[in-house]
Amino acid sequence: MSTMVSPRAGTSTDLASQATAVDHGGKTLHLTLEVWRQKNREAEGKFVEYDAPNISTDMSFLEMLDVVNEALAMKGEDPIAFDHDCREGICGSCGVVINGAAHGPRQRTTACQLHMRSFKDGDTLKIEPWRAAAFPVVRDLMVDRSAFDRIIASGGYVSVRTGNAPDGNAIPIAKDNADLAMDAAACIGCGACVAACPNASAMLFTSAKVAHLNLLPQGKPERSRRVVNMVEKQDHEGFGSCSNHAECEAACPKGISILNISRLNRDYIKASLFGTKKP
């Protein structure tokens, strides 16, 4: 995963003489950016204001940050650190809060797929990282989301040897279950659900990872053990409890349904009462 590494935290910086928009024949915007700057997880962070003129409306949000960073580098300042990778809305890397909304103002859109035409000339954009104790800031807009990896490692897999890929129709699966499992598997693990939740809960993420396995025949032998292990690991990592605000579903760029949380709660209660012993 590649990252753009970041400005020196300081006073307001004017980028007007440096930044130039890529000319796609569209309009340009003059924006004010208030960006969270934090050197490392131990340092005290703060918002730093940057002037960003000549921003093409055809740019993506990350392309806009690239232009700003290019100008900062030309001035000898540290660019803004932010996570990115595929820039196609698939990898889940580009997690930032824009004006209080995870991934910005458009529903079911990741920050890398958010275009600057979503904003108006003269707008002020407040850009900050995910805010959660379980997602400590690494630098600027980058956070450590390895807690999600540890939740997956606790049970988000099928442990038996499956051999070669079977024929598509070798195992009968009800279409409703197949559709629901596919919907849950669309989760890209970006963490927007955690950032949007007032309790910083990871229940939407965990429930999606549990559901796409538990709904399929291949996942059923470890169903009880999986849900208990993953929920316990989620709690151990310091995520908050779900209180049914549904902000997670609203912020999710893949539209993961909170019905998965209901399924997880049902499976967890059953596993706690009648489930198998953990190894």
Secondary structure, 3 states (H helix, E strand, C coil): CEEECCCCCCCCEECCCCCCCCCCCCCEEEEEEEEEECCCCCCCCEEEEEEEEEEECCCEHHHHHHHHHHHHHHCCCCCCCEEECCCCCCCCCCCCEECCEECCCCCCCCHHHCEHHHCCCCCEEEEECCCCCCCCEEECCEECCHHHHHHHHCCCCCCCCCCCCCCCCCCCCCHHHHHHHHHHHCCCCCCHHHHHCCCCECHHHHHHHHHHHHCCHHHHHHHHHHHHHHHHHHHHCCCECCCCCCHHHHHCCCCCCCHHHHHHHHHHHHHHHHCCCCC
